[in-house]
Amino acid sequence: MKRVANWVSLAVVAVGLIGCSGNDDDSGNQSISIALWDEKASDAIDGAIASFKEKHPDVDVTVTYSPFSQYWTTLRTSIGGGAGPDLFWMNAVNFYQYAQPGLIQNLEPFIEEDADFEKSDYYESMIDLYSYEDNLYAAPYFVDAVGLYYNKDIFDEAGVDYPNESWTWEDIERVGAELTNKEEGIYGYLAPVVHNQSGYYNYIHQAGGDIVSEDQTQSGFRSDAAVEAFRFVERLIEQGISPDIKSQIQNDNNQLFMSNQLAMMPAISVMAVMYREELGEIVDVAPLPSYKEDTAILHGISWAMNRGAEHPELAWELMKELTGETGNTIIAETGFSTPAARSAADLWLESLPDMNLQVFIDAQETGSPYPLSRNTMEWQRMETTEIQGAFLSGEPIEDVLERVGLEMERMLNQGLEE
């Protein structure tokens, strides 16, 4: 297997991607190129490729890891130019921008001809997330549900019971206040303003709202539920239970948690291994506290195939190794994140047996889908700028949410036929 070093600049990345797209090397061997942004997944990637190479020893596989900040710009440039990697990681924010114009392969023809791939083997949330016009365009890889991580030492020192499935927003405020210790620089809870997936998207759904309507034409920010959600965040910050917006922007909130400065923090399942490595047995996770609804945002990463892949059948075989039994088993055993295949759940739970990872599995039954639309990235950029600006300036949140909702609806409906 060939490994390409982390991309250093946009120019270098673009050349690297264009040069490795499904070409055959000088020896006549066929080659497949794949790209992703998180090198922490390298063990799972390498294991799946090794399994693929056992069946296809004459096929070279090139892996390119890149910084997330450069990944999407470079990917779109290279694929738009008729090149790019054969297989690459896809997230929900960018999915429609690749599926709708046909930049990635519709996987249904491969699935119809392959008895080994069953969509029912995967969590329904992931199949729905990566389907366009009822066709699957990206194969589910791992799931990102949101849970409430907490520091047991801080709870023990305060003589407070750990969070459990009965907790509500009221418990976060009450217990968060008890755990906050300004003299020692400890916050009771992080109410994320800079991270929508682990923060206020969950609160809006828990208050009975949504982010975008099912028909993708209306914004959920112009709702009573959104106001309730942000009022909750405001109270936590005003009481000093949560770091304020300036602190959240200036600091790495994961580092605050891992340096024992946060008693509780909502975060995705991928963080479990890192938190355990840094904090040891003093970290555990509970379900997100509920409000009117008991729910958490469901997201996950999938593998997409370049429409210009030179060897699509081979690319499909590698995709199956990455997302099938082999790939899911390795993801589960390394603890990297919740495997997208239901059958690997128990293996993943065993990877960190003394952490309550079951909360992420259970979230699949009660969770809410990550918001999707044809231009999610555009309105999310506006949304985060406006909302963070409101917390920095003190502008009334109702006014900001109304403005965000109106602008989001303009973007959602732009270009649609009357």
C-alpha positions in Angstrom: 0.0 0.0 0.0 1.2 3.5 -0.8 0.7 6.2 1.7 0.7 9.9 0.8 1.8 12.3 3.4 -0.5 14.9 4.9 -1.3 17.7 2.4 0.7 20.8 3.2 -0.9 23.3 0.8 -3.8 23.6 -1.6 -1.6 23.4 -4.6 0.2 20.3 -3.4 -3.1 18.6 -2.5 -4.7 19.3 -5.8 -1.7 17.9 -7.7 -1.6 14.8 -5.4 -5.3 14.1 -5.9 -5.2 14.6 -9.7 -2.2 12.4 -10.0 -3.6 9.4 -8.1 -7.1 9.0 -9.5 -7.6 5.5 -10.6 -4.5 5.4 -12.8 -2.4 2.3 -13.6 1.3 2.4 -12.4 4.3 1.8 -14.5 4.4 -1.9 -13.8 0.9 -2.3 -15.3 -0.8 -2.9 -12.0 -4.2 -1.3 -11.6 -4.5 1.3 -8.8 -7.2 2.7 -6.6 -6.9 6.0 -4.6 -8.8 6.9 -1.5 -8.9 10.1 0.5 -10.0 11.1 4.0 -9.2 13.7 6.7 -8.7 11.8 10.0 -5.5 9.9 10.4 -6.8 8.5 13.7 -8.8 6.1 11.4 -5.6 4.7 9.9 -5.7 1.4 11.7 -9.2 0.7 10.4 -8.2 1.9 6.9 -5.0 -0.2 6.8 -6.8 -3.3 8.0 -9.5 -3.1 5.3 -6.9 -2.5 2.6 -4.9 -5.5 3.7 -8.0 -7.6 3.4 -8.7 -6.2 -0.1 -5.1 -6.9 -1.1 -5.4 -10.5 -0.2 -8.1 -10.8 -2.9 -6.5 -8.4 -5.3 -2.7 -8.6 -4.9 -2.0 -6.8 -8.1 -4.0 -3.7 -7.2 -2.2 -0.8 -5.6 -4.1 1.3 -3.1 -3.0 4.9 -2.4 -4.2 6.6 0.8 -4.2 10.4 1.2 -4.9 12.1 4.5 -5.6 15.8 4.5 -6.4 18.6 7.0 -10.2 19.0 7.2 -9.8 22.7 6.5 -8.4 21.9 3.0 -10.2 18.7 2.2 -13.5 19.9 0.7 -12.1 22.7 -1.4 -9.4 20.5 -2.9 -11.8 17.6 -3.4 -14.4 19.6 -5.3 -11.7 21.3 -7.5 -10.1 17.9 -8.5 -13.4 16.1 -9.1 -14.9 19.0 -10.9 -11.8 18.8 -13.2 -12.4 15.2 -14.0 -9.8 13.8 -11.6 -9.7 13.2 -7.8 -9.6 10.1 -5.6 -11.7 7.0 -6.5 -13.2 6.7 -3.0 -13.4 9.4 -0.4 -15.0 10.3 2.9 -18.4 12.1 2.7 -20.3 14.0 5.4 -23.9 15.2 5.5 -23.1 18.9 5.1 -21.6 18.3 1.7 -23.5 15.3 0.5 -26.1 17.0 -1.7 -23.5 19.1 -3.4 -21.9 15.8 -4.7 -25.0 13.6 -5.2 -27.3 16.1 -6.9 -25.0 17.1 -9.8 -23.8 13.5 -10.2 -20.3 14.0 -9.0 -20.5 10.7 -7.2 -21.7 7.3 -8.3 -25.2 6.0 -7.5 -24.5 2.8 -5.6 -27.8 1.1 -6.4 -26.6 -0.6 -9.6 -23.7 -2.1 -7.6 -25.9 -3.2 -4.7 -28.4 -4.8 -7.1 -25.7 -7.0 -8.5 -24.0 -7.8 -5.2 -25.6 -10.3 -2.8 -23.0 -9.5 -0.1 -24.3 -5.9 0.4 -27.6 -5.4 2.2 -28.7 -1.9 3.2 -30.7 -3.4 6.0 -27.4 -4.3 7.7 -26.8 -0.7 8.5 -28.5 1.8 10.8 -31.5 3.3 9.1 -30.3 6.8 10.0 -27.2 6.4 7.9 -29.0 4.9 4.9 -31.4 7.9 5.0 -28.7 10.4 5.5 -26.8 9.3 2.4 -29.7 8.6 0.0 -30.7 11.0 -2.7 -34.0 10.4 -4.5 -34.3 7.1 -2.7 -31.0 5.8 -4.0 -27.9 5.3 -1.9 -25.0 7.4 -3.0 -22.5 6.7 -0.2 -21.8 3.6 1.8 -22.2 4.1 5.6 -18.9 3.8 7.6 -19.4 5.0 11.2 -22.0 6.8 13.2 -21.6 10.0 15.2 -24.4 10.3 17.9 -24.1 12.8 20.7 -23.8 11.9 24.4 -23.1 13.6 27.7 -19.5 13.0 28.8 -18.7 13.7 32.4 -15.7 13.7 34.8 -16.4 11.4 37.7 -13.7 12.9 39.9 -15.4 16.3 39.9 -18.8 14.7 40.7 -17.2 12.6 43.5 -15.5 15.6 45.1 -18.8 17.5 45.1 -20.7 14.5 46.4 -23.1 14.6 43.5 -24.7 11.6 41.7 -23.6 10.9 38.1 -25.9 11.8 35.2 -28.4 9.1 34.1 -31.2 8.6 31.6 -33.7 10.4 33.7 -31.9 13.8 33.5 -33.5 16.8 32.0 -32.4 20.4 31.2 -33.4 21.2 34.8 -30.8 18.8 36.1 -28.1 20.3 34.0 -28.8 23.7 35.5 -29.1 22.5 39.1 -26.2 20.1 39.1 -24.1 22.3 36.8 -24.4 25.1 39.4 -23.3 22.7 42.2 -20.2 21.5 40.2 -19.1 25.0 39.1 -16.1 26.2 41.1 -14.8 29.5 40.0 -11.8 29.5 42.4 -10.5 26.3 40.8 -11.6 27.3 37.3 -14.1 24.5 36.9 -17.3 24.9 34.9 -20.2 22.6 35.5 -21.2 22.2 31.9 -20.3 23.3 28.4 -23.2 24.7 26.4 -21.7 24.7 22.9 -22.3 27.8 20.8 -19.4 27.2 18.4 -20.4 23.6 17.6 -24.0 23.1 16.4 -23.9 19.3 16.0 -23.1 18.7 19.7 -24.8 21.8 21.0 -27.9 23.8 20.0 -29.1 21.5 17.2 -29.9 19.0 19.9 -31.6 21.6 22.1 -33.8 22.7 19.3 -35.0 19.2 18.6 -35.4 18.5 22.4 -37.6 21.5 22.6 -39.9 20.0 19.9 -38.5 21.8 16.9 -36.3 21.1 13.9 -33.5 22.8 12.0 -35.0 22.5 8.5 -38.4 21.2 7.3 -38.8 17.8 5.7 -39.4 19.5 2.3 -36.3 21.5 2.8 -38.0 24.9 2.3 -38.5 26.2 5.8 -36.1 27.1 8.6 -36.6 25.8 12.2 -34.8 28.9 13.6 -38.0 30.9 13.4 -39.8 28.9 16.0 -40.6 28.9 19.7 -38.5 25.8 20.1 -35.4 27.6 18.8 -36.0 30.5 21.2 -36.4 28.0 24.1 -33.2 26.2 23.1 -31.1 29.4 23.0 -32.7 30.7 26.2 -31.3 27.6 27.9 -27.9 28.3 26.5 -28.1 31.9 27.7 -29.0 30.9 31.2 -26.1 28.5 31.5 -23.7 31.1 30.3 -25.2 34.0 32.4 -25.0 31.8 35.6 -21.3 31.0 34.9 -22.1 27.3 34.6 -20.8 27.2 31.0 -17.9 29.1 29.4 -19.0 32.1 27.5 -18.7 32.5 23.7 -15.3 34.3 23.9 -13.9 31.4 25.9 -15.4 28.9 23.5 -13.8 30.6 20.5 -10.4 31.1 22.2 -10.1 27.7 23.7 -10.1 24.1 22.5 -13.2 22.9 24.5 -11.9 19.3 24.3 -8.7 20.4 26.0 -10.8 22.1 28.7 -12.6 18.9 29.4 -9.4 16.8 29.3 -7.7 19.2 31.7 -10.4 18.8 34.3 -11.9 22.2 33.8 -15.3 20.9 32.6 -17.5 18.6 34.7 -19.8 17.8 31.8 -19.6 18.2 28.0 -21.8 17.0 25.1 -19.8 15.4 22.3 -19.9 12.8 19.6 -19.0 9.1 20.0 -15.7 9.5 18.1 -14.3 11.4 21.2 -14.7 8.4 23.5 -11.3 6.9 22.8 -9.4 10.2 23.1 -11.1 11.2 26.3 -10.4 7.8 27.8 -6.7 7.9 26.8 -6.3 11.3 28.4 -8.5 11.0 31.5 -8.5 7.3 32.1 -11.3 5.7 34.2 -12.6 9.0 35.5 -14.5 9.7 32.3 -17.8 8.2 31.4 -20.8 9.1 29.2 -24.6 9.3 29.7 -27.5 10.0 27.4 -28.1 13.7 26.6 -30.6 15.2 29.1 -34.1 15.6 27.7 -36.6 18.4 27.7 -39.9 18.1 25.8 -38.3 15.4 23.6 -35.7 12.7 24.4 -33.4 12.9 21.3 -29.9 13.6 20.0 -28.6 14.5 16.6 -27.5 11.6 14.5 -24.7 12.0 11.9 -22.0 9.8 10.5 -19.3 9.4 7.8 -19.7 7.4 4.6 -17.6 6.4 1.6 -18.5 7.9 -1.8 -17.2 6.8 -5.2 -16.0 9.3 -7.8 -18.2 9.2 -10.9 -14.9 9.3 -12.9 -13.4 6.2 -11.2 -11.4 4.4 -13.8 -12.0 1.0 -12.2 -15.4 1.3 -10.6 -15.8 -2.5 -10.0 -12.5 -2.6 -8.1 -13.5 0.6 -6.2 -16.7 -1.1 -5.2 -14.8 -4.1 -3.9 -12.6 -1.9 -1.8 -15.6 0.1 -0.6 -17.2 -3.2 0.6 -14.0 -4.1 2.5 -14.1 -0.6 4.2 -17.8 -0.6 5.0 -18.5 -4.4 5.3 -17.7 -6.9 8.0 -13.9 -6.4 7.8 -14.0 -2.7 8.1 -16.7 -2.5 10.7 -15.0 -5.2 12.8 -11.8 -3.2 12.8 -13.6 0.1 13.6 -15.3 -1.7 16.5 -12.2 -3.3 17.9 -10.1 -0.1 17.8 -13.0 1.8 19.5 -12.7 4.6 16.8 -16.4 5.2 16.7 -19.8 3.5 16.5 -19.7 1.2 13.4 -22.5 1.8 10.9 -23.3 -1.9 10.7 -25.6 -3.1 13.4 -23.8 -6.4 13.7 -20.6 -4.8 15.0 -22.2 -3.0 17.9 -21.3 -5.5 20.6 -17.7 -5.6 19.5 -17.5 -1.8 19.8 -19.1 -1.9 23.3 -16.3 -4.3 24.3 -13.6 -2.0 23.1 -14.2 0.3 26.1 -16.2 -2.1 28.4 -16.2 0.2 31.5 -17.7 3.2 29.5 -21.4 3.4 28.9 -21.1 3.4 25.1 -24.5 1.8 24.9 -26.0 5.4 25.0 -24.8 5.9 21.4 -26.4 2.7 20.2 -29.6 3.6 22.0 -29.6 7.0 20.4 -30.3 5.3 17.0 -33.8 4.6 18.2 -34.7 8.1 19.5 -32.3 10.3 17.6 -33.0 13.1 15.1 -31.3 13.3 11.7 -28.7 15.8 11.0 -30.3 18.6 8.9 -29.9 18.1 5.1 -30.6 20.3 2.2 -29.1 21.0 -1.2 -27.1 23.9 0.2 -26.6 23.1 3.8 -23.0 24.4 3.8 -24.1 27.9 2.6 -26.8 28.5 5.2 -24.7 26.9 8.0 -21.9 29.4 7.4 -24.4 32.2 7.7 -26.1 30.6 10.7 -22.9 30.1 12.8 -21.7 33.7 12.0 -25.0 35.2 13.0 -25.5 33.2 16.2 -21.9 33.5 17.4 -22.2 37.3 16.7 -25.3 37.5 18.8 -23.6 36.0 21.8 -20.6 38.3 21.3 -22.7 41.5 20.9 -25.6 40.8 23.2 -28.2 41.3 20.5 -31.6 39.8 21.5 -31.6 36.2 20.4 -35.1 36.4 19.2 -34.1 39.1 16.7 -31.1 37.1 15.5 -33.1 33.8 15.1 -35.7 35.6 13.0 -33.0 37.0 10.8 -31.3 33.7 10.5 -34.5 31.9 9.7 -35.5 34.4 7.0 -32.1 34.3 5.3 -31.9 30.5 5.5 -35.3 30.3 3.9 -34.2 32.6 1.1 -31.2 30.3 0.5 -33.3 27.2 0.7 -35.7 28.4 -1.9 -33.3 30.2 -4.2 -33.5 28.8 -7.7 -36.5 26.7 -7.0 -39.4 26.9 -9.5 -42.5 28.7 -8.4 
